[in-house]
Amino acid sequence: MKKKKFTKEERVRYDALLKQMRRYEKEGVEITLSGKRRSPKEIASACAVREHGCYMGDYIWDEKGTLSEIRYDKIGREADGEKKRS
């Protein structure tokens, strides 16, 4: 499978998200995409391209106020299994 090239806008989003995801990973924050653990590259790519819907991050804090997890889940109609109408 050939990788899709990023547009300039997607590349800017991807680079910023990847930097952020790597920092969180280094700090021990668990990061998931649609309920599955994924690499920072996979998450940044999915969120930057928005080819299969948009993702929203849910930041989970522990009782000490430390970020412990980020859950990226698909939002919008396509998240509910409803296809986008043209």
MOPAC internal coordinates of N, CA, C and O (Angstrom, degrees):
PM7 1SCF
backbone

  N    0.0000 0     0.00 0     0.00 0    0    0    0
  C    1.4504 1     0.00 0     0.00 0    1    0    0
  C    1.5249 1   109.29 1     0.00 0    2    1    0
  O    1.2310 1   120.69 1   -55.09 1    3    2    1
  N    1.3067 1   116.29 1   124.91 1    3    2    1
  C    1.4564 1   121.76 1  -178.46 1    5    3    2
  C    1.5287 1   110.56 1   -82.25 1    6    5    3
  O    1.2310 1   120.87 1   -44.39 1    7    6    5
  N    1.3260 1   115.95 1   135.61 1    7    6    5
  C    1.4549 1   120.34 1   179.89 1    9    7    6
  C    1.5203 1   110.62 1   -73.65 1   10    9    7
  O    1.2310 1   121.13 1   -39.09 1   11   10    9
  N    1.3334 1   115.45 1   140.91 1   11   10    9
  C    1.4592 1   121.98 1   176.94 1   13   11   10
  C    1.5222 1   108.41 1   -77.40 1   14   13   11
  O    1.2310 1   120.71 1   -41.75 1   15   14   13
  N    1.3359 1   116.25 1   138.25 1   15   14   13
  C    1.4604 1   120.17 1   175.85 1   17   15   14
  C    1.5161 1   109.03 1   -78.23 1   18   17   15
  O    1.2310 1   121.10 1   -36.63 1   19   18   17
  N    1.3284 1   115.49 1   143.37 1   19   18   17
  C    1.4512 1   121.44 1   178.55 1   21   19   18
  C    1.5259 1   110.87 1   -79.27 1   22   21   19
  O    1.2310 1   120.75 1   -34.07 1   23   22   21
  N    1.3343 1   116.17 1   145.93 1   23   22   21
  C    1.4530 1   120.23 1   168.00 1   25   23   22
  C    1.5282 1   106.28 1   -74.85 1   26   25   23
  O    1.2310 1   119.57 1    -8.65 1   27   26   25
  N    1.3201 1   118.42 1   171.35 1   27   26   25
  C    1.4659 1   121.02 1   179.55 1   29   27   26
  C    1.5242 1   110.48 1   -60.02 1   30   29   27
  O    1.2310 1   120.66 1   136.01 1   31   30   29
  N    1.3323 1   116.34 1   -43.99 1   31   30   29
  C    1.4648 1   121.11 1   179.81 1   33   31   30
  C    1.5291 1   111.19 1   -62.76 1   34   33   31
  O    1.2310 1   120.40 1   135.93 1   35   34   33
  N    1.3282 1   116.85 1   -44.07 1   35   34   33
  C    1.4630 1   121.11 1   178.35 1   37   35   34
  C    1.5230 1   111.33 1   -63.67 1   38   37   35
  O    1.2310 1   120.24 1   140.84 1   39   38   37
  N    1.3301 1   117.15 1   -39.16 1   39   38   37
  C    1.4600 1   121.60 1  -179.65 1   41   39   38
  C    1.5231 1   110.64 1   -63.36 1   42   41   39
  O    1.2310 1   120.13 1   138.10 1   43   42   41
  N    1.3172 1   117.35 1   -41.90 1   43   42   41
  C    1.4733 1   121.16 1   178.87 1   45   43   42
  C    1.5249 1   109.55 1   -62.94 1   46   45   43
  O    1.2310 1   120.46 1   132.76 1   47   46   45
  N    1.3539 1   116.73 1   -47.24 1   47   46   45
  C    1.4728 1   120.53 1   178.41 1   49   47   46
  C    1.5233 1   111.03 1   -61.49 1   50   49   47
  O    1.2310 1   120.63 1   134.51 1   51   50   49
  N    1.3375 1   116.40 1   -45.49 1   51   50   49
  C    1.4638 1   121.89 1  -178.87 1   53   51   50
  C    1.5265 1   111.12 1   -59.30 1   54   53   51
  O    1.2310 1   120.28 1   129.85 1   55   54   53
  N    1.3292 1   117.07 1   -50.15 1   55   54   53
  C    1.4639 1   120.84 1  -178.07 1   57   55   54
  C    1.5294 1   111.81 1   -60.01 1   58   57   55
  O    1.2310 1   120.66 1   137.02 1   59   58   57
  N    1.3399 1   116.35 1   -42.98 1   59   58   57
  C    1.4728 1   120.41 1   179.95 1   61   59   58
  C    1.5268 1   110.70 1   -66.26 1   62   61   59
  O    1.2310 1   120.34 1   135.21 1   63   62   61
  N    1.3329 1   116.96 1   -44.79 1   63   62   61
  C    1.4585 1   120.52 1   179.70 1   65   63   62
  C    1.5252 1   112.00 1   -65.75 1   66   65   63
  O    1.2310 1   120.51 1   138.82 1   67   66   65
  N    1.3185 1   116.64 1   -41.18 1   67   66   65
  C    1.4634 1   120.23 1  -179.85 1   69   67   66
  C    1.5258 1   110.62 1   -62.32 1   70   69   67
  O    1.2310 1   120.32 1   136.48 1   71   70   69
  N    1.3094 1   116.99 1   -43.52 1   71   70   69
  C    1.4643 1   121.17 1   178.24 1   73   71   70
  C    1.5326 1   110.03 1   -59.98 1   74   73   71
  O    1.2310 1   120.82 1   134.88 1   75   74   73
  N    1.3216 1   116.04 1   -45.12 1   75   74   73
  C    1.4599 1   121.52 1   179.66 1   77   75   74
  C    1.5368 1   111.08 1   -64.61 1   78   77   75
  O    1.2310 1   120.03 1   133.80 1   79   78   77
  N    1.3308 1   117.54 1   -46.20 1   79   78   77
  C    1.4671 1   121.65 1  -179.07 1   81   79   78
  C    1.5279 1   111.26 1   -62.46 1   82   81   79
  O    1.2310 1   120.28 1   138.90 1   83   82   81
  N    1.3140 1   117.08 1   -41.10 1   83   82   81
  C    1.4680 1   120.33 1   178.89 1   85   83   82
  C    1.5215 1   111.35 1   -64.44 1   86   85   83
  O    1.2310 1   120.68 1   141.89 1   87   86   85
  N    1.3367 1   116.31 1   -38.11 1   87   86   85
  C    1.4697 1   120.08 1   178.34 1   89   87   86
  C    1.5269 1   109.64 1   -64.56 1   90   89   87
  O    1.2310 1   120.38 1   133.74 1   91   90   89
  N    1.3237 1   116.89 1   -46.26 1   91   90   89
  C    1.4609 1   120.39 1   178.74 1   93   91   90
  C    1.5268 1   111.25 1   -62.15 1   94   93   91
  O    1.2310 1   120.41 1   136.80 1   95   94   93
  N    1.3219 1   116.82 1   -43.20 1   95   94   93
  C    1.4616 1   121.01 1   179.40 1   97   95   94
  C    1.5314 1   110.58 1   -59.27 1   98   97   95
  O    1.2310 1   120.84 1   136.52 1   99   98   97
  N    1.3254 1   116.00 1   -43.48 1   99   98   97
  C    1.4624 1   121.39 1   179.13 1  101   99   98
  C    1.5312 1   111.54 1   -61.88 1  102  101   99
  O    1.2310 1   120.83 1   147.84 1  103  102  101
  N    1.3494 1   116.03 1   -32.16 1  103  102  101
  C    1.4685 1   121.62 1   179.44 1  105  103  102
  C    1.5244 1   112.28 1   -82.07 1  106  105  103
  O    1.2310 1   120.22 1   178.59 1  107  106  105
  N    1.3403 1   117.18 1    -1.41 1  107  106  105
  C    1.4592 1   120.91 1   177.49 1  109  107  106
  C    1.5108 1   115.20 1    88.14 1  110  109  107
  O    1.2310 1   120.28 1  -165.86 1  111  110  109
  N    1.3315 1   117.06 1    14.14 1  111  110  109
  C    1.4645 1   120.96 1   178.88 1  113  111  110
  C    1.5251 1   108.41 1   -78.93 1  114  113  111
  O    1.2310 1   120.63 1   -50.15 1  115  114  113
  N    1.3348 1   116.39 1   129.85 1  115  114  113
  C    1.4585 1   120.79 1   176.99 1  117  115  114
  C    1.5283 1   108.27 1   -79.88 1  118  117  115
  O    1.2310 1   120.37 1   -49.17 1  119  118  117
  N    1.3264 1   116.89 1   130.83 1  119  118  117
  C    1.4623 1   121.34 1  -178.05 1  121  119  118
  C    1.5272 1   108.59 1  -122.94 1  122  121  119
  O    1.2310 1   121.04 1   -52.31 1  123  122  121
  N    1.3362 1   115.61 1   127.69 1  123  122  121
  C    1.4602 1   120.21 1  -179.86 1  125  123  122
  C    1.5310 1   110.04 1  -125.12 1  126  125  123
  O    1.2310 1   121.51 1   -23.84 1  127  126  125
  N    1.3155 1   114.72 1   156.16 1  127  126  125
  C    1.4623 1   122.77 1   177.04 1  129  127  126
  C    1.5178 1   106.55 1  -129.18 1  130  129  127
  O    1.2310 1   120.65 1   -63.49 1  131  130  129
  N    1.3237 1   116.36 1   116.51 1  131  130  129
  C    1.4704 1   122.39 1  -177.78 1  133  131  130
  C    1.5289 1   111.69 1    52.96 1  134  133  131
  O    1.2310 1   121.06 1  -139.02 1  135  134  133
  N    1.3262 1   115.57 1    40.98 1  135  134  133
  C    1.4598 1   121.69 1   175.52 1  137  135  134
  C    1.5134 1   116.10 1    84.11 1  138  137  135
  O    1.2310 1   119.56 1  -179.49 1  139  138  137
  N    1.3326 1   118.44 1     0.51 1  139  138  137
  C    1.4652 1   121.16 1  -178.62 1  141  139  138
  C    1.5194 1   109.91 1  -121.00 1  142  141  139
  O    1.2310 1   121.10 1   -40.06 1  143  142  141
  N    1.3071 1   115.49 1   139.94 1  143  142  141
  C    1.4575 1   120.37 1   176.83 1  145  143  142
  C    1.5229 1   108.86 1   -68.03 1  146  145  143
  O    1.2310 1   120.49 1   -50.40 1  147  146  145
  N    1.3206 1   116.67 1   129.60 1  147  146  145
  C    1.4687 1   122.50 1  -178.66 1  149  147  146
  C    1.5203 1   109.52 1  -132.79 1  150  149  147
  O    1.2310 1   120.79 1   -15.92 1  151  150  149
  N    1.3142 1   116.10 1   164.08 1  151  150  149
  C    1.4578 1   120.95 1   178.58 1  153  151  150
  C    1.5273 1   109.15 1   -76.28 1  154  153  151
  O    1.2310 1   120.17 1   -22.54 1  155  154  153
  N    1.3312 1   117.28 1   157.46 1  155  154  153
  C    1.4649 1   119.86 1   176.18 1  157  155  154
  C    1.5319 1   112.19 1   -54.58 1  158  157  155
  O    1.2310 1   119.81 1   142.36 1  159  158  157
  N    1.3316 1   117.96 1   -37.64 1  159  158  157
  C    1.4645 1   121.17 1   179.53 1  161  159  158
  C    1.5253 1   111.51 1   -63.76 1  162  161  159
  O    1.2310 1   120.39 1   136.87 1  163  162  161
  N    1.3399 1   116.86 1   -43.13 1  163  162  161
  C    1.4611 1   120.55 1  -179.49 1  165  163  162
  C    1.5326 1   111.23 1   -64.59 1  166  165  163
  O    1.2310 1   120.82 1   137.71 1  167  166  165
  N    1.3271 1   116.03 1   -42.29 1  167  166  165
  C    1.4594 1   119.97 1  -179.31 1  169  167  166
  C    1.5216 1   110.90 1   -67.79 1  170  169  167
  O    1.2310 1   120.32 1   133.71 1  171  170  169
  N    1.3298 1   117.00 1   -46.29 1  171  170  169
  C    1.4647 1   120.66 1   179.72 1  173  171  170
  C    1.5260 1   110.82 1   -61.22 1  174  173  171
  O    1.2310 1   120.28 1   139.95 1  175  174  173
  N    1.3063 1   117.07 1   -40.05 1  175  174  173
  C    1.4601 1   121.24 1   179.97 1  177  175  174
  C    1.5262 1   111.02 1   -64.77 1  178  177  175
  O    1.2310 1   120.18 1   132.29 1  179  178  177
  N    1.3275 1   117.26 1   -47.71 1  179  178  177
  C    1.4647 1   121.18 1  -179.13 1  181  179  178
  C    1.5240 1   111.30 1   -62.33 1  182  181  179
  O    1.2310 1   120.47 1   138.89 1  183  182  181
  N    1.2997 1   116.71 1   -41.11 1  183  182  181
  C    1.4683 1   120.43 1  -177.72 1  185  183  182
  C    1.5201 1   112.21 1   -75.78 1  186  185  183
  O    1.2310 1   119.88 1   146.02 1  187  186  185
  N    1.3131 1   117.83 1   -33.98 1  187  186  185
  C    1.4630 1   121.38 1  -177.55 1  189  187  186
  C    1.5231 1   111.98 1   -74.94 1  190  189  187
  O    1.2310 1   120.15 1   138.81 1  191  190  189
  N    1.3150 1   117.32 1   -41.19 1  191  190  189
  C    1.4587 1   121.44 1  -174.04 1  193  191  190
  C    1.5262 1   111.89 1   -79.31 1  194  193  191
  O    1.2310 1   120.00 1   141.64 1  195  194  193
  N    1.3040 1   117.60 1   -38.36 1  195  194  193
  C    1.4701 1   122.79 1   179.41 1  197  195  194
  C    1.5233 1   112.12 1    58.15 1  198  197  195
  O    1.2310 1   120.69 1  -151.25 1  199  198  197
  N    1.3177 1   116.29 1    28.75 1  199  198  197
  C    1.4563 1   121.15 1  -178.38 1  201  199  198
  C    1.5287 1   111.98 1   -69.58 1  202  201  199
  O    1.2310 1   120.55 1   145.25 1  203  202  201
  N    1.3019 1   116.56 1   -34.75 1  203  202  201
  C    1.4607 1   121.21 1  -176.88 1  205  203  202
  C    1.5231 1   111.26 1  -114.03 1  206  205  203
  O    1.2310 1   120.03 1  -144.58 1  207  206  205
  N    1.3237 1   117.56 1    35.42 1  207  206  205
  C    1.4516 1   122.17 1  -179.79 1  209  207  206
  C    1.5169 1   111.45 1   108.69 1  210  209  207
  O    1.2310 1   121.22 1    -5.57 1  211  210  209
  N    1.3129 1   115.27 1   174.43 1  211  210  209
  C    1.4611 1   121.31 1   179.83 1  213  211  210
  C    1.5181 1   109.83 1  -101.95 1  214  213  211
  O    1.2310 1   121.10 1   -29.98 1  215  214  213
  N    1.3103 1   115.51 1   150.02 1  215  214  213
  C    1.4518 1   121.45 1   179.19 1  217  215  214
  C    1.5232 1   109.66 1  -117.38 1  218  217  215
  O    1.2310 1   121.34 1   -34.64 1  219  218  217
  N    1.3349 1   115.04 1   145.36 1  219  218  217
  C    1.4519 1   121.05 1   177.89 1  221  219  218
  C    1.5218 1   107.76 1  -123.44 1  222  221  219
  O    1.2310 1   121.06 1   -45.14 1  223  222  221
  N    1.3298 1   115.59 1   134.86 1  223  222  221
  C    1.4512 1   120.58 1   179.13 1  225  223  222
  C    1.5180 1   111.81 1   -87.22 1  226  225  223
  O    1.2310 1   120.90 1   -48.02 1  227  226  225
  N    1.3269 1   115.89 1   131.98 1  227  226  225
  C    1.4567 1   122.68 1   175.01 1  229  227  226
  C    1.5251 1   106.23 1  -109.37 1  230  229  227
  O    1.2310 1   120.55 1   -67.45 1  231  230  229
  N    1.3217 1   116.55 1   112.55 1  231  230  229
  C    1.4567 1   121.80 1  -175.32 1  233  231  230
  C    1.5232 1   109.48 1   -90.41 1  234  233  231
  O    1.2310 1   120.64 1   -56.37 1  235  234  233
  N    1.3400 1   116.38 1   123.63 1  235  234  233
  C    1.4573 1   123.16 1  -176.38 1  237  235  234
  C    1.5336 1   108.89 1  -108.04 1  238  237  235
  O    1.2310 1   121.37 1   -54.32 1  239  238  237
  N    1.3351 1   114.98 1   125.68 1  239  238  237
  C    1.4689 1   121.70 1  -177.96 1  241  239  238
  C    1.5201 1   109.29 1  -109.72 1  242  241  239
  O    1.2310 1   120.21 1   -36.41 1  243  242  241
  N    1.3316 1   117.20 1   143.59 1  243  242  241
  C    1.4575 1   119.89 1   176.72 1  245  243  242
  C    1.5282 1   110.17 1   -83.17 1  246  245  243
  O    1.2310 1   120.50 1    -0.10 1  247  246  245
  N    1.3243 1   116.66 1   179.90 1  247  246  245
  C    1.4624 1   121.19 1  -176.50 1  249  247  246
  C    1.5226 1   113.62 1   -65.65 1  250  249  247
  O    1.2310 1   119.88 1   162.95 1  251  250  249
  N    1.3180 1   117.84 1   -17.05 1  251  250  249
  C    1.4664 1   122.11 1   177.88 1  253  251  250
  C    1.5226 1   112.18 1   -90.30 1  254  253  251
  O    1.2310 1   120.45 1   176.53 1  255  254  253
  N    1.3246 1   116.74 1    -3.47 1  255  254  253
  C    1.4601 1   120.71 1  -179.36 1  257  255  254
  C    1.5153 1   113.79 1    86.65 1  258  257  255
  O    1.2310 1   120.34 1  -161.48 1  259  258  257
  N    1.3382 1   116.95 1    18.52 1  259  258  257
  C    1.4560 1   122.57 1   179.32 1  261  259  258
  C    1.5272 1   109.44 1   -99.62 1  262  261  259
  O    1.2310 1   121.00 1   -44.60 1  263  262  261
  N    1.3178 1   115.70 1   135.40 1  263  262  261
  C    1.4576 1   120.07 1   177.54 1  265  263  262
  C    1.5208 1   108.43 1   -64.05 1  266  265  263
  O    1.2310 1   120.31 1   -56.18 1  267  266  265
  N    1.3424 1   117.02 1   123.82 1  267  266  265
  C    1.4595 1   120.03 1  -177.31 1  269  267  266
  C    1.5247 1   113.37 1  -115.32 1  270  269  267
  O    1.2310 1   120.58 1   156.67 1  271  270  269
  N    1.3364 1   116.49 1   -23.33 1  271  270  269
  C    1.4650 1   118.73 1  -176.27 1  273  271  270
  C    1.5235 1   110.16 1  -157.76 1  274  273  271
  O    1.2310 1   121.09 1   -31.84 1  275  274  273
  N    1.3326 1   115.52 1   148.16 1  275  274  273
  C    1.4567 1   121.88 1   171.98 1  277  275  274
  C    1.5240 1   106.29 1  -127.60 1  278  277  275
  O    1.2310 1   121.11 1   -55.01 1  279  278  277
  N    1.3229 1   115.48 1   124.99 1  279  278  277
  C    1.4632 1   120.66 1   179.41 1  281  279  278
  C    1.5238 1   108.73 1  -113.42 1  282  281  279
  O    1.2310 1   120.92 1   -66.04 1  283  282  281
  N    1.3298 1   115.85 1   113.96 1  283  282  281
  C    1.4632 1   120.69 1   176.55 1  285  283  282
  C    1.5255 1   108.03 1   -93.98 1  286  285  283
  O    1.2310 1   121.34 1   -58.58 1  287  286  285
  N    1.3328 1   115.04 1   121.42 1  287  286  285
  C    1.4575 1   120.58 1   179.27 1  289  287  286
  C    1.5177 1   109.64 1  -126.43 1  290  289  287
  O    1.2310 1   121.57 1   -32.61 1  291  290  289
  N    1.3333 1   114.60 1   147.39 1  291  290  289
  C    1.4575 1   121.17 1   179.12 1  293  291  290
  C    1.5221 1   108.59 1   -67.62 1  294  293  291
  O    1.2310 1   120.82 1   -40.58 1  295  294  293
  N    1.3260 1   116.03 1   139.42 1  295  294  293
  C    1.4634 1   120.71 1   178.49 1  297  295  294
  C    1.5158 1   109.82 1  -123.10 1  298  297  295
  O    1.2310 1   120.38 1   -19.17 1  299  298  297
  N    1.3034 1   116.88 1   160.83 1  299  298  297
  C    1.4563 1   122.10 1   178.72 1  301  299  298
  C    1.5094 1   111.98 1    96.60 1  302  301  299
  O    1.2310 1   121.13 1     5.31 1  303  302  301
  N    1.3166 1   115.45 1  -174.69 1  303  302  301
  C    1.4636 1   121.73 1  -177.36 1  305  303  302
  C    1.5147 1   113.82 1   -57.40 1  306  305  303
  O    1.2310 1   120.37 1   137.66 1  307  306  305
  N    1.3274 1   116.90 1   -42.34 1  307  306  305
  C    1.4558 1   120.33 1  -176.29 1  309  307  306
  C    1.5171 1   111.91 1   -65.66 1  310  309  307
  O    1.2310 1   119.68 1   157.21 1  311  310  309
  N    1.3359 1   118.22 1   -22.79 1  311  310  309
  C    1.4576 1   122.01 1   177.62 1  313  311  310
  C    1.5232 1   110.00 1   -68.23 1  314  313  311
  O    1.2310 1   120.14 1   151.22 1  315  314  313
  N    1.3153 1   117.33 1   -28.78 1  315  314  313
  C    1.4539 1   122.20 1  -178.87 1  317  315  314
  C    1.5286 1   111.82 1   -88.98 1  318  317  315
  O    1.2310 1   120.10 1  -174.30 1  319  318  317
  N    1.3209 1   117.41 1     5.70 1  319  318  317
  C    1.4573 1   121.10 1   179.97 1  321  319  318
  C    1.5156 1   113.58 1    87.64 1  322  321  319
  O    1.2310 1   120.07 1  -178.13 1  323  322  321
  N    1.3135 1   117.47 1     1.87 1  323  322  321
  C    1.4615 1   121.78 1   179.59 1  325  323  322
  C    1.5189 1   109.01 1   -88.29 1  326  325  323
  O    1.2310 1   120.19 1   -51.67 1  327  326  325
  N    1.2928 1   117.25 1   128.33 1  327  326  325
  C    1.4542 1   121.38 1  -179.98 1  329  327  326
  C    1.5190 1   110.72 1   -75.66 1  330  329  327
  O    1.2310 1   121.66 1   -35.29 1  331  330  329
  N    1.3451 1   114.43 1   144.71 1  331  330  329
  C    1.4559 1   120.59 1   177.61 1  333  331  330
  C    1.5260 1   109.49 1   -69.72 1  334  333  331
  O    1.2310 1   121.45 1   -43.91 1  335  334  333
  N    1.3162 1   114.82 1   136.09 1  335  334  333
  C    1.4674 1   119.47 1   179.17 1  337  335  334
  C    1.5098 1   110.06 1   -93.20 1  338  337  335
  O    1.2310 1   120.95 1   -37.30 1  339  338  337
  N    1.3315 1   115.80 1   142.70 1  339  338  337
  C    1.4718 1   120.87 1   179.75 1  341  339  338
  C    1.4917 1   111.10 1   -84.57 1  342  341  339
  O    1.2310 1   120.10 1   180.00 1  343  342  341

